[in-house]
Amino acid sequence: MGLKDTLTRRKKLFSSLEAYRSDSDNGKYPAVVAEILANQAAFDTFKRNRVYNRILEHVSEEQGQAYLDILRARDDGLLNRALERLLIEDDIGSPRKCSYLGVDGQLSPTTLRYVKVASDLHKLFGCDLGTVAEIGCGYGGQCLTNDTLLSVKEAVLFDLPFVNQLITRYLESFILSGAYRTTTLNQHVPKPFDLVISNYAFSELPEPVERAYITKVLAHAKRGYLTMNSGMGNDRTKGKMTLDQLREALPPFEILDEEPLTYEGNYIIAWGHQG
């Protein structure tokens, strides 16, 4: 067990009262993020930290292959651009990489997922995403991918306070075409967004926080793309909004299949998209 794992086991940090905590605000995840921020060696290898991997950077080699297959089948140009500008030089944080047939060099399965999501956004909404709100941003990997492959004027990134510091640390390692800023729900003044996205994080919030995000963020978005792991009555729905409640509270939306399906009961909510 490494030093960063040992230190994380000795303490817990929480960002809010228990009733308002997301599934990731479990004490261990914020603590390991704080350790990553405090230690250069920990930052250099944070994508391999076992505690961190319970929340992020856990996409399997097989899932990476599935994302790669989808990108190849779509042939929308994003995979080639990602290989030239993003996937091969994907080294910050020392991500785990895998070899895939037909690709020179190794690729991170997690980054392949980000590219596949960017391809979904391109397919549904076109190249110009405008001003994007992202709920639950990890270290900013989806933001970086969208900025590299699509056109984003500004990304407003919502996450826990500790995590926002890691996002800034990570994204400032690059030169972005658009702009970004980090914030929390409480710091945000409602404003219009061209698009709101979330990779699971919105669906992992307790119902009062989901409703607050709807009031302050999602209801102000012309378009939406939310990958969900709760709401369908599965084991993750307890304490969260049901699909019927989401239909009452959100703009009219369509349910899309998660492709590939990574967990039973997962699905995608989309609105404002092209037919």
C-alpha positions in Angstrom: 0.0 0.0 0.0 1.4 3.4 -1.0 1.8 6.4 1.2 -1.2 8.2 -0.3 -3.4 5.2 0.3 -2.2 4.9 3.9 -2.8 8.5 4.7 -6.3 8.4 3.1 -7.3 5.5 5.4 -6.5 7.5 8.5 -8.9 10.4 7.9 -12.2 11.3 6.3 -13.3 14.6 4.9 -16.8 15.5 4.0 -18.0 18.5 2.0 -21.6 18.8 3.5 -24.0 17.4 6.0 -24.9 13.8 5.6 -28.4 14.5 4.1 -26.8 16.4 1.2 -23.9 14.1 0.4 -23.5 12.5 -3.0 -22.4 8.9 -3.4 -18.9 10.1 -3.9 -18.9 12.5 -0.9 -18.1 9.4 1.2 -15.2 10.8 3.3 -12.5 8.8 1.5 -12.8 10.4 -1.9 -12.5 14.0 -0.7 -9.6 12.9 1.6 -7.6 11.3 -1.2 -8.2 14.4 -3.4 -6.8 16.6 -0.6 -3.8 14.3 -0.4 -3.3 14.5 -4.2 -3.3 18.3 -4.1 -0.9 18.4 -1.2 1.7 16.0 -2.7 3.4 16.4 -6.1 4.2 12.7 -6.2 0.6 11.8 -5.5 -0.6 14.2 -8.2 1.8 12.6 -10.7 0.2 9.2 -10.2 -3.3 10.1 -9.0 -5.1 8.2 -11.7 -3.7 5.0 -10.3 -4.6 5.6 -6.7 -6.8 2.7 -5.5 -9.1 4.8 -3.3 -9.5 7.4 -6.2 -10.2 4.5 -8.6 -13.4 3.6 -6.7 -14.9 6.8 -8.0 -12.9 7.6 -11.2 -10.5 6.0 -13.7 -12.0 2.5 -13.3 -13.1 1.9 -16.9 -12.0 -1.6 -17.9 -10.0 -2.6 -20.9 -13.1 -4.4 -22.3 -15.2 -1.3 -21.9 -12.5 0.7 -23.6 -12.6 -1.7 -26.5 -16.4 -1.2 -26.8 -16.0 2.6 -26.8 -13.3 2.3 -29.5 -15.5 0.0 -31.6 -18.4 2.6 -31.4 -16.1 5.4 -32.4 -14.7 3.5 -35.3 -18.2 2.5 -36.5 -19.5 6.1 -36.4 -16.5 7.4 -38.4 -17.3 11.0 -37.4 -13.7 12.1 -37.4 -13.5 12.5 -33.6 -11.4 9.4 -33.0 -8.8 10.4 -35.5 -8.6 13.9 -34.0 -8.4 12.4 -30.5 -5.6 10.1 -31.5 -3.7 13.1 -32.9 -4.3 15.5 -30.0 -5.5 13.8 -26.9 -5.2 10.0 -26.5 -1.6 9.3 -27.2 -0.2 12.1 -25.1 -2.5 11.3 -22.2 0.1 11.1 -19.5 -0.8 13.6 -16.7 -1.7 11.6 -13.6 -0.2 8.4 -15.1 -3.4 6.8 -16.3 -3.5 3.0 -16.8 -3.4 2.3 -20.5 -4.1 -0.7 -22.7 -3.1 -1.9 -26.1 -5.8 -2.1 -28.7 -5.6 -3.7 -32.1 -4.9 -1.3 -34.9 -3.7 1.5 -32.6 0.0 2.5 -32.3 0.7 3.0 -28.6 -1.5 2.4 -25.6 -4.7 4.2 -24.7 -6.6 5.0 -21.5 -10.0 3.3 -21.4 -11.3 6.2 -19.4 -10.2 8.8 -22.0 -11.8 6.6 -24.7 -15.1 6.9 -22.7 -14.7 10.7 -22.7 -14.2 10.7 -26.4 -17.3 8.5 -26.9 -19.3 11.0 -24.9 -18.0 13.8 -27.0 -19.1 11.8 -30.0 -22.5 11.5 -28.5 -22.7 15.2 -28.0 -21.6 15.8 -31.6 -24.2 13.4 -32.9 -27.0 14.9 -30.8 -26.1 18.6 -30.7 -23.5 19.3 -33.4 -20.0 20.7 -33.1 -20.8 24.1 -31.4 -21.8 23.4 -27.8 -21.7 27.0 -26.7 -21.8 27.5 -22.9 -21.8 24.2 -21.1 -22.6 23.3 -17.5 -21.1 20.1 -16.3 -22.3 18.5 -13.0 -19.6 16.3 -11.4 -16.4 16.7 -13.3 -13.8 14.5 -11.7 -10.5 16.0 -12.7 -11.9 17.8 -15.8 -11.3 15.0 -18.3 -14.6 15.4 -20.1 -14.2 19.2 -20.2 -10.7 18.8 -21.7 -12.0 16.3 -24.3 -14.9 18.5 -25.3 -12.7 21.5 -25.6 -10.2 19.6 -27.8 -12.7 17.9 -30.1 -15.7 20.2 -30.2 -16.3 24.0 -29.8 -17.0 25.1 -26.2 -17.2 28.8 -25.5 -17.2 28.3 -21.7 -17.5 25.3 -19.4 -19.0 25.9 -16.0 -17.9 23.0 -13.8 -19.9 22.0 -10.7 -18.2 19.8 -8.1 -17.1 19.5 -4.5 -14.8 22.2 -3.2 -11.8 19.9 -2.9 -12.4 18.4 -6.3 -12.7 21.9 -7.9 -9.1 22.5 -6.9 -8.0 19.3 -8.6 -9.9 20.2 -11.7 -8.0 23.6 -11.8 -4.7 21.9 -11.2 -5.3 19.4 -14.0 -6.8 21.8 -16.6 -4.1 24.4 -16.1 -1.7 21.8 -17.4 -3.1 22.4 -20.9 -4.0 25.3 -23.2 -7.7 25.3 -23.9 -9.5 26.8 -26.9 -12.4 27.9 -24.7 -12.7 29.0 -21.1 -13.7 27.2 -17.9 -14.5 28.0 -14.3 -15.2 25.9 -11.4 -18.0 26.5 -8.9 -20.4 24.8 -6.4 -24.1 24.8 -6.4 -24.3 27.3 -3.6 -21.9 29.7 -5.3 -23.9 29.7 -8.6 -26.3 32.4 -9.6 -28.9 30.9 -12.1 -28.1 31.8 -15.7 -29.0 30.3 -19.2 -26.8 27.5 -20.5 -26.7 26.1 -24.0 -26.2 22.6 -22.7 -25.9 20.8 -19.4 -24.1 17.4 -19.1 -23.4 14.9 -16.4 -21.6 11.6 -16.5 -23.6 9.8 -13.7 -22.9 12.5 -11.0 -26.3 14.1 -11.1 -28.0 10.8 -10.6 -25.8 10.1 -7.6 -27.1 13.1 -5.6 -29.7 12.8 -2.9 -33.1 14.1 -4.0 -33.0 17.5 -2.3 -29.7 18.3 -4.1 -31.0 16.9 -7.4 -34.0 19.3 -7.1 -31.8 22.2 -6.2 -29.6 21.5 -9.3 -32.8 21.4 -11.4 -34.0 24.7 -10.1 -30.6 26.5 -10.4 -29.0 24.8 -13.4 -30.9 22.2 -15.4 -34.1 24.2 -15.8 -32.0 27.0 -17.4 -30.4 24.7 -20.1 -31.7 24.7 -23.6 -30.2 21.2 -24.1 -29.3 18.3 -21.9 -27.3 15.1 -21.8 -27.3 13.1 -18.5 -26.0 9.6 -18.1 -28.0 8.2 -15.2 -27.5 5.3 -12.8 -30.6 5.9 -10.7 -34.3 6.6 -11.2 -35.4 3.4 -12.9 -36.1 1.6 -9.6 -32.8 -0.2 -9.3 -30.8 -0.5 -6.1 -29.3 3.0 -6.6 -32.6 4.8 -6.7 -33.3 4.9 -3.0 -33.2 8.5 -1.8 -33.0 9.9 -5.3 -35.6 11.1 -7.8 -37.6 8.6 -9.7 -38.0 8.7 -13.4 -41.6 10.0 -13.0 -40.4 12.7 -10.7 -37.7 13.6 -13.2 -40.3 13.9 -16.0 -42.3 16.3 -13.9 -39.3 18.5 -13.0 -37.0 18.5 -16.1 -37.7 19.8 -19.6 -39.4 17.2 -21.9 -36.7 14.6 -22.6 -36.1 11.4 -24.4 -34.6 8.3 -22.9 -31.6 6.8 -24.8 -29.7 3.6 -24.2 -26.3 3.8 -22.6 -24.0 2.3 -25.2 -22.3 0.1 -24.1 -24.4 -0.6 -21.0 -22.0 -0.4 -18.0 -24.4 -1.3 -15.3 -28.0 -2.6 -15.2 -30.5 0.2 -15.0 -28.2 2.9 -16.6 -29.7 5.1 -19.3 -29.3 8.5 -20.9 -31.6 11.5 -20.6 -31.4 14.0 -23.5 -33.4 17.0 -24.5 -33.1 19.8 -27.1 -31.3 17.4 -29.5 -31.5 16.9 -33.2 -33.9 14.2 -34.4 
